[in-house]
Amino acid sequence: MMNYITENDRIYATDDSGKVIAEVTFPAENGVATIDHTFVDGSLRGQGIAGQLVKMAVNKILADGNKIAATCSYALAWLKRHPEYDTVCNHISYNN
């Protein structure tokens, strides 16, 4: 289990040397937080970590009282697979 660090607009994890190995960013503006970047180190791929990151970001965005938007292709695909969040999604463009 990774130890995730949660900031206002970012959730991430580092390895023992302090290198970021997993990260999602979601800056908020005017009540809408946009998930704009998801990164998982190659050594961790295939473990569902990107999905965990997006879910944590979505939960934090909602807990902060914001709506959800996404420009990151992974987050867009994740939100498409989780229609239960449709009512709180805003400005979602599936063109990317």
JODAHU-V624649 format. One record per residue. RES is the residue in one small letter. PHI is phi in degrees with one decimal (999 if undefined). OMEGA is omega in whole degrees, 0 to 359 (NA if undefined). Layout:
res = [RES RES]
phi = [PHI PHI]
omega = [OMEGA OMEGA]
This chain:
res = [m m n y i t e n d r i y a t d d s g k v i a e v t f p a e n g v a t i d h t f v d g s l r g q g i a g q l v k m a v n k i l a d g n k i a a t c s y a l a w l k r h p e y d t v c n h i s y n n]
phi = [999 -84.8 -94.3 -92.5 -107.6 -107.3 -117.6 -56.5 -131.3 -158.9 -127.9 -152.6 -135.9 -122.7 -86.2 -62.4 -90.3 94.3 -73.8 -68.8 -115.0 -158.4 -160.9 -135.8 -123.2 -152.1 -61.1 -109.7 -150.8 53.4 79.9 -126.7 -101.2 -104.5 -74.2 -113.3 -161.2 -130.9 -136.1 -133.7 -57.7 -53.0 -68.3 -109.3 -60.9 82.0 -106.6 80.5 -69.7 -61.2 -63.2 -60.7 -61.8 -65.2 -62.3 -63.3 -63.2 -58.8 -63.2 -67.8 -58.1 -67.5 -62.9 -81.4 83.1 -100.5 -88.3 -107.6 -132.4 -150.9 -117.9 -70.9 -61.4 -65.8 -63.5 -59.9 -63.7 -63.2 -65.3 -61.4 -79.5 -126.3 -63.8 -63.5 -96.8 -54.5 -69.5 -109.5 -90.5 -139.2 57.1 -82.7 -117.7 -95.3 -84.7 -74.6]
omega = [180 173 180 177 182 174 182 186 185 171 183 176 178 173 185 181 179 178 177 181 177 185 169 179 185 179 181 177 178 175 178 176 183 175 189 184 172 181 172 179 181 181 183 185 176 181 179 185 179 177 177 181 181 179 178 179 179 180 179 179 181 179 179 178 180 170 185 169 180 170 178 184 179 180 177 180 180 180 176 181 182 185 178 179 184 185 180 178 185 175 179 177 180 181 187 NA]
